[in-house]
Amino acid sequence: MLAMGAKMFYTFDPLWSGTCDKAVAQILDHPGAFGLTKETFGLVALREDTKRPAGYVLNGSWQCYPCSVVKAFHLVHALHRLEEGTICAPDDLDQAIIDMIRWSSNTATNYVIDFLTGTTGDTVLGQAELEAYRRKRQGLNRYFAALGWPEWDGCNIAMKLSGDTRYGREAQLAGANGENLNRLTPLVGARLFFDLFAGNLPLSRASAKKAKQILLRDRTSLDADNPLFQVADFLGGGMPSDAKIWSKAGHTGWTGDPRTSYFRHDLIRVAVPDAKPIILSMMTQGPLMAEYGNELFPQIGRILLSNLLDASDAH
């Protein structure tokens, strides 16, 4: 949770907030409400301005399992470490970083995590070894904690990605009650994207450009037909053809663990000609959204953009 009095990275704009409220009302008033309630729906909508964006927040501090949205954080971290030369990269690490985003590959992501932390997943560890292992993995959190973002408080990205039950040292690291499972918020996702595109992250211009290129979604390419591309079945599916999209999405069905099941998220930046870019960080939970989200998320994307472009044009 954000500390009381913490300074926000965005500003309040009455017109923007009112427009966002209208869009959210349309989403929640939709027949069946897409299976969402205000308890299972978090949204941050930013209109990029000069130094501080206009911001709208609904359940922005909701800490939930982030699915593959977490991979956008590993992308930034990995590019920074490569830039610094603090990790010795094999020839295939660059491809793993790309595949982690382009196809949302868990295998590639876990490979990147191994290089960032000097760990490997395997059998159960003794207590002393486990503590050393945990400290290394916590380096993933320390990187972002060092940025001083109040939005980072309570977040965790130290766990590898898994589509079902965890075993061995990964299960140990998760904790008996899942207390150490990954968790992010809509706000921290929005902060990551805004700071990346505003040039506020500790990345060189070249590394920031590379991160943006990897996140850019070319919907005219053959890649776009692959469901692992994660655009047509998410908010991007509701965006006009002339919109440029940068995004990282994620979802889970039933994983065998209710704490990581039935989530669907999207972190997306949309740039439409003659309008200011918009960043949307949306997190949802529920069986209906998880199972039928490929149809519902594009509808939500259309609702959001049709409303928010009017407010963006007004500025």
C-alpha positions as CSV (number, residue, x, y, z in Angstrom):
1,M,0.0,0.0,0.0
2,L,1.1,3.6,-0.7
3,A,2.3,5.5,2.4
4,M,0.1,8.4,3.5
5,G,1.4,11.6,2.0
6,A,3.4,9.9,-0.7
7,K,3.8,12.2,-3.7
8,M,2.2,10.8,-6.8
9,F,4.0,10.8,-10.2
10,Y,0.8,11.9,-11.9
11,T,-1.5,14.9,-11.6
12,F,-5.2,15.2,-11.1
13,D,-7.2,16.6,-14.1
14,P,-11.0,16.9,-13.5
15,L,-11.9,16.4,-17.2
16,W,-9.6,13.3,-17.5
17,S,-10.9,11.8,-14.3
18,G,-14.5,12.4,-15.2
19,T,-14.0,10.8,-18.6
20,C,-12.4,7.8,-17.0
21,D,-15.2,7.5,-14.5
22,K,-17.6,7.5,-17.4
23,A,-15.7,4.7,-19.2
24,V,-15.5,2.6,-16.0
25,A,-19.2,3.0,-15.5
26,Q,-19.8,1.7,-19.0
27,I,-17.6,-1.3,-18.3
28,L,-19.3,-2.2,-15.1
29,D,-22.8,-1.5,-16.5
30,H,-22.2,-3.7,-19.5
31,P,-24.5,-6.7,-19.6
32,G,-22.9,-9.1,-17.2
33,A,-20.4,-6.4,-16.3
34,F,-17.8,-8.6,-18.0
35,G,-17.8,-10.6,-14.7
36,L,-16.0,-7.7,-13.0
37,T,-16.7,-5.8,-9.8
38,K,-14.8,-2.9,-8.2
39,E,-13.2,-5.5,-6.0
40,T,-11.8,-7.5,-9.0
41,F,-10.9,-4.7,-11.3
42,G,-8.0,-2.3,-11.1
43,L,-7.2,0.4,-13.6
44,V,-4.7,3.2,-14.0
45,A,-5.2,5.5,-17.0
46,L,-2.5,8.1,-17.8
47,R,-2.6,10.8,-20.5
48,E,1.0,11.7,-21.2
49,D,1.8,15.3,-20.7
50,T,5.1,17.1,-20.5
51,K,6.7,16.1,-17.2
52,R,3.8,14.6,-15.2
53,P,0.9,12.7,-16.8
54,A,-2.8,13.3,-15.9
55,G,-3.8,10.2,-14.0
56,Y,-6.9,8.2,-13.1
57,V,-6.8,5.5,-10.5
58,L,-9.3,2.8,-9.6
59,N,-7.9,0.2,-7.1
60,G,-4.5,1.2,-8.1
61,S,-2.9,-0.3,-5.0
62,W,-4.5,-3.7,-5.4
63,Q,-1.7,-6.2,-4.9
64,C,-2.4,-9.3,-7.0
65,Y,-0.7,-12.0,-8.9
66,P,0.7,-10.1,-12.0
67,C,0.9,-13.0,-14.4
68,S,3.3,-12.1,-17.3
69,V,3.1,-8.3,-16.8
70,V,6.1,-8.9,-14.5
71,K,8.2,-9.6,-17.6
72,A,8.2,-5.9,-18.5
73,F,10.1,-5.3,-15.2
74,H,12.6,-8.1,-16.0
75,L,13.1,-6.5,-19.4
76,V,14.2,-3.2,-17.9
77,H,16.3,-4.8,-15.3
78,A,18.1,-7.1,-17.7
79,L,18.9,-4.3,-20.2
80,H,20.3,-2.2,-17.4
81,R,22.6,-5.0,-16.1
82,L,23.8,-5.7,-19.6
83,E,24.5,-2.0,-20.1
84,E,26.5,-2.0,-16.9
85,G,28.4,-5.2,-17.8
86,T,27.5,-6.7,-14.4
87,I,26.2,-10.0,-16.0
88,C,28.2,-12.1,-18.4
89,A,25.7,-12.8,-21.2
90,P,25.8,-15.9,-23.4
91,D,24.9,-15.6,-27.0
92,D,21.3,-16.6,-26.5
93,L,20.4,-14.2,-23.7
94,D,19.4,-11.4,-26.0
95,Q,17.0,-13.8,-27.8
96,A,15.6,-14.9,-24.5
97,I,14.9,-11.3,-23.5
98,I,13.1,-10.8,-26.8
99,D,11.1,-14.0,-26.5
100,M,10.2,-13.2,-22.9
101,I,8.2,-10.2,-24.3
102,R,7.2,-11.2,-27.8
103,W,5.9,-14.6,-27.0
104,S,5.6,-14.2,-23.2
105,S,7.8,-17.3,-22.9
106,N,8.1,-18.5,-19.3
107,T,11.1,-20.6,-20.2
108,A,12.9,-17.5,-21.6
109,T,11.9,-15.5,-18.5
110,N,13.2,-18.0,-16.1
111,Y,16.4,-18.2,-18.0
112,V,16.7,-14.4,-17.7
113,I,16.0,-14.6,-14.0
114,D,18.8,-17.1,-13.6
115,F,21.3,-14.8,-15.2
116,L,20.1,-11.7,-13.2
117,T,20.3,-13.5,-9.8
118,G,22.9,-16.3,-10.3
119,T,20.3,-18.9,-9.2
120,T,18.8,-22.0,-10.7
121,G,15.6,-23.8,-9.8
122,D,15.9,-27.4,-8.6
123,T,15.4,-29.6,-5.6
124,V,14.8,-28.6,-2.0
125,L,17.5,-26.7,-0.2
126,G,18.7,-26.8,3.4
127,Q,18.0,-23.7,5.6
128,A,21.3,-22.0,5.1
129,E,21.4,-22.6,1.4
130,L,17.8,-21.5,1.1
131,E,18.6,-18.1,2.8
132,A,21.5,-17.5,0.4
133,Y,19.2,-18.4,-2.5
134,R,16.5,-16.1,-1.2
135,R,18.9,-13.2,-0.9
136,K,20.0,-13.6,-4.5
137,R,16.5,-13.7,-5.8
138,Q,15.6,-10.6,-3.7
139,G,18.0,-8.7,-6.0
140,L,15.1,-8.5,-8.5
141,N,13.2,-6.5,-5.9
142,R,16.1,-4.5,-4.7
143,Y,16.7,-3.1,-8.2
144,F,13.2,-1.5,-8.3
145,A,13.2,-0.6,-4.6
146,A,16.3,1.5,-5.2
147,L,14.4,3.7,-7.6
148,G,12.5,5.1,-4.6
149,W,9.0,4.7,-6.1
150,P,6.4,4.8,-3.3
151,E,4.3,2.6,-5.7
152,W,6.8,-0.3,-5.3
153,D,6.0,-0.7,-1.6
154,G,4.7,-4.3,-1.0
155,C,5.5,-5.5,-4.5
156,N,7.5,-8.7,-5.2
157,I,8.9,-10.1,-8.5
158,A,11.4,-12.6,-7.0
159,M,9.6,-15.8,-8.1
160,K,10.0,-17.5,-11.4
161,L,7.1,-17.9,-13.8
162,S,5.0,-21.2,-13.5
163,G,1.8,-22.4,-15.1
164,D,1.0,-24.8,-12.4
165,T,2.2,-26.1,-9.0
166,R,5.7,-25.2,-7.8
167,Y,8.2,-27.8,-6.6
168,G,11.5,-27.9,-4.8
169,R,13.2,-24.7,-3.9
170,E,10.7,-22.7,-5.9
171,A,8.0,-24.0,-3.6
172,Q,10.2,-23.2,-0.6
173,L,10.7,-19.7,-1.8
174,A,7.0,-19.1,-2.4
175,G,6.3,-20.0,1.3
176,A,3.9,-22.5,2.8
177,N,1.0,-20.1,2.4
178,G,2.1,-18.4,-0.8
179,E,3.1,-15.3,1.1
180,N,6.1,-14.8,-1.3
181,L,4.3,-15.2,-4.6
182,N,4.8,-12.4,-7.1
183,R,2.6,-9.4,-6.7
184,L,2.3,-6.1,-8.5
185,T,-0.3,-3.3,-8.6
186,P,-1.9,-1.4,-11.5
187,L,-0.1,1.7,-10.3
188,V,3.4,0.3,-10.4
189,G,2.8,-1.1,-13.8
190,A,1.7,2.3,-15.1
191,R,4.7,3.9,-13.4
192,L,7.1,1.6,-15.2
193,F,5.7,2.4,-18.6
194,F,5.5,6.1,-18.0
195,D,9.0,6.4,-16.7
196,L,10.3,4.3,-19.5
197,F,8.8,6.5,-22.2
198,A,9.5,9.7,-20.3
199,G,13.2,8.8,-20.0
200,N,13.1,8.6,-16.2
201,L,14.6,5.1,-15.8
202,P,18.3,4.4,-15.1
203,L,18.8,3.3,-18.7
204,S,21.0,4.8,-21.5
205,R,19.2,6.2,-24.5
206,A,20.2,3.1,-26.5
207,S,18.9,0.7,-23.8
208,A,15.6,2.6,-23.4
209,K,15.2,2.6,-27.2
210,K,15.8,-1.2,-27.3
211,A,13.2,-1.8,-24.5
212,K,10.6,0.2,-26.5
213,Q,11.4,-1.7,-29.6
214,I,10.9,-5.0,-27.9
215,L,7.6,-3.8,-26.4
216,L,6.3,-2.4,-29.7
217,R,3.6,-4.6,-31.3
218,D,3.6,-4.7,-35.1
219,R,0.0,-5.8,-35.8
220,T,0.8,-6.1,-39.5
221,S,3.4,-8.8,-39.1
222,L,2.9,-12.5,-39.3
223,D,3.6,-12.6,-35.6
224,A,0.3,-10.9,-34.9
225,D,-1.6,-14.1,-35.9
226,N,0.0,-16.0,-33.1
227,P,-2.2,-16.0,-29.9
228,L,1.0,-15.8,-27.8
229,F,1.5,-12.3,-29.3
230,Q,-1.0,-11.1,-26.7
231,V,-2.5,-8.2,-28.5
232,A,-5.7,-9.2,-30.4
233,D,-7.0,-11.0,-27.4
234,F,-6.3,-8.2,-25.0
235,L,-7.0,-4.4,-24.8
236,G,-5.0,-4.0,-28.1
237,G,-7.7,-5.9,-29.9
238,G,-10.0,-2.9,-29.4
239,M,-7.6,-0.3,-30.7
240,P,-7.9,1.3,-34.2
241,S,-5.6,0.1,-37.0
242,D,-3.6,3.4,-37.0
243,A,-2.7,3.2,-33.4
244,K,0.8,2.3,-32.3
245,I,0.9,-0.1,-29.4
246,W,3.5,-1.1,-26.9
247,S,2.4,-3.7,-24.4
248,K,2.9,-6.6,-22.1
249,A,-0.1,-8.7,-21.0
250,G,-0.7,-11.9,-19.1
251,H,-3.3,-14.3,-17.9
252,T,-3.9,-17.5,-16.0
253,G,-6.7,-20.0,-16.0
254,W,-6.8,-22.6,-13.2
255,T,-3.3,-23.2,-12.1
256,G,-4.0,-25.6,-9.2
257,D,-3.5,-22.7,-6.8
258,P,-6.4,-20.2,-6.2
259,R,-3.9,-17.5,-5.3
260,T,-2.6,-17.5,-8.9
261,S,-5.7,-18.5,-10.8
262,Y,-8.1,-16.6,-13.0
263,F,-6.3,-13.4,-13.6
264,R,-6.1,-11.4,-16.8
265,H,-4.1,-8.2,-17.1
266,D,-2.7,-5.7,-19.7
267,L,-0.1,-3.0,-19.5
268,I,-0.4,-1.0,-22.7
269,R,0.7,2.3,-24.3
270,V,-1.4,3.6,-27.2
271,A,-0.4,6.4,-29.5
272,V,-3.1,7.5,-32.0
273,P,-2.3,10.2,-34.6
274,D,-3.1,13.8,-33.4
275,A,-3.7,12.7,-29.8
276,K,-1.6,12.4,-26.7
277,P,-0.4,8.9,-25.9
278,I,-2.4,7.0,-23.3
279,I,-1.0,4.4,-20.9
280,L,-3.5,1.8,-19.5
281,S,-2.6,-0.6,-16.6
282,M,-5.5,-2.9,-16.1
283,M,-5.7,-5.9,-13.7
284,T,-8.7,-8.2,-13.4
285,Q,-9.6,-11.4,-11.6
286,G,-12.4,-13.9,-12.1
287,P,-13.2,-17.1,-14.0
288,L,-15.4,-15.3,-16.6
289,M,-12.7,-12.8,-17.5
290,A,-9.9,-15.4,-17.4
291,E,-11.8,-17.9,-19.7
292,Y,-13.5,-15.5,-22.1
293,G,-11.2,-12.5,-21.8
294,N,-10.0,-13.0,-25.4
295,E,-13.5,-11.7,-26.4
296,L,-14.1,-9.3,-23.5
297,F,-10.8,-7.5,-23.2
298,P,-11.0,-6.1,-26.8
299,Q,-14.5,-4.8,-26.0
300,I,-13.1,-3.1,-22.9
301,G,-10.3,-1.6,-24.9
302,R,-12.8,-0.1,-27.3
303,I,-14.8,1.4,-24.5
304,L,-11.7,2.9,-22.9
305,L,-10.2,4.3,-26.0
306,S,-13.5,5.8,-27.4
307,N,-13.9,7.7,-24.2
308,L,-10.3,8.7,-23.5
309,L,-9.4,9.9,-26.9
310,D,-12.0,12.6,-26.6
311,A,-10.4,13.8,-23.3
312,S,-6.9,13.5,-24.8
313,D,-7.9,15.6,-27.9
314,A,-9.3,18.2,-25.6
315,H,-5.8,19.0,-24.4
